[in-house]
Amino acid sequence: MTDEVGKQKVLIVGSSHTGAFYTARERIKTGFPGLEVSYFGMPGRIFSEALFENGILRAADAKARKLAWMDRPEIDFSPFSLIIQVGERFTLNHVMRLMAFHDVLEEAERSGRAPISTAALTAFLTSMVQSRVDHIVDRFGADDRYCILPAPYPLARSTTPGPKHEYGLTALSQRGFADQWMTHYEAIITERMQAAGLDVFLQPHETRAGQFMTQDRYARPGTDIAAPEGQVDHRHMNSDYGWQVFCAIAEHRLGLTPEGDALSTQQKMTG
C-alpha cells in the first residue's frame, strides 16, 4: 500500500533485532525516498508473548518493558505492503548442539560422540524447523506481504572464551561437516517456509564469517568482551548490518536499490 504522497509503506517488526534497522533509519530514509518505513520492536520474550488480533500486534501486558526507542504500544499491519518480521531463530541453539555433539554416520569425521544417521539428523532438523513454521502461521497467518528474516548468527568473536561465550557454536565450528550441514539446515528452512506459503530471507552471505557466524565488523560499539559483563553482546548487530540487510531485502522484494550517495555506500560494504 502507499500513503497520500505515493510512498510505499514498509514495516519492520519483531524482537530486539529490529534495533539494527532502527539505528539505520536515516540511511534507509535517504537511500529509499520512495518508501515510508516504520519500526516496531519488543524484547524477545515480550514479542513472543504479544497478542496479534484483527491485524494488530500489542504486548500482552501493557506495562511490559519496551525497547528504549519504542514510541507506541501497538501496530496495525493493515496499511503496509511489505512486512519484514525480524528475529525468528528456527531453534538455532538446539540445531547447533545436535550437530556439534553427534557423529554423523555417513561423514568420515569421528570424535567418539554419540552417532546419528543422516536420515535421523535430517528428520530432527525438519521437525524442529516445522514447529517454528507452524508457530508463525498459527500466529500471523500466511500473508504474502510477509518476509521472514531470521535472527543474525552470533558474531565470530563469540567463540572466544569469556562473557556470552557461544559454547555450542564453538564446538560446532570445530566439526569438519558443519558448513555442509548449515547449508542443509537452511535449505530445510526455505523449503518448509515455502510449503507454508511464506517468504523467508536468509542472512546475506556477505555478512557472514563462516558457518553459523556473523562478521565481527557488525558488532555494536562497546559490546565486546572488554565491556562490563552486562554490556557484552555477540548477538545484536549494528546499523551497518541493518542497512546492508535492508538493501538486500528491498532488492529481493521490491526490485529497489539505494539512490544517490547511499548507493556508493552499499557498494563499498558489499565489496
Steps between C-alpha positions, in 0.01 A plus 500: 500500500605861455437813704351830386820611325549170321763345726488125546452408866739246654496364856797348680365312800626241743731445794790717619682419174285772343743741667761450228251634247374780722854632549540500119173688449654823370705315237191301403294818473760670281582197287138402436300825469206314345447296815342592832650259752359444849673314784338300780705283733467329837743306721503140385288340771246782487478474121449124523210554743348801322141482381413516131130562451317646200829595338624692805807398703527612863678386815297260712583716802461874447767557767753267336851635450545681170808559289640847570411635156145369486239777486172308464320219682368316193523478122234436239632286213225602256659814343822325396582338166818333632541369854851388596485283811835489676646265758367144444777260604363171361625315814859594413652412838350150492610457139862594575519267797342214310764536229795571730453216747430210264704313245310473172535140383533591133776755572864390529573710809488317834525656846370222723168677546164326470429400137207622295406418142450757228135397475445542874678835517301625200177385663585678826591822319185489288281440804657787696474742209143392425398573858613861456335532159174372648533755779542787255200391293282439805587839638511729197354300213660444160483856370690561175605841632728332754873455461640300791859589588670263745703648784863553399748231588723584800815702437816303426659641816242312708716188468768668715476398868349769716163661571216381272722226357309290243596152616291308247618717210864457608464124508325496164766720337750221567301242305604451141146441373346813657495703180310245291253438782438873538412503130269203553335663801437822308362305205251336738397844631445627147307191389276487809426872485416486130274201559311713753466787254753722679799691367822461699810710439812334639792703633701639205822307447709817480421566869611157617825367644484132417242256630237637739699820567479871414800720427625693803485830309124497565543511879334783686747745659604427857375142509819291470648292782688806634165661588328452837354151503141620480578693181678221312286405202591269214151462355362846424641680197574864418352744250735385222341156523150647502578714196661224299228245569224751430659577163508130419134450596391813310659358186359152565142608567462839333765504227649814656859606557615800706523838329771765489787490749333212680559280195878551515493424873320173434741406223799553731343283770430211265840520333 
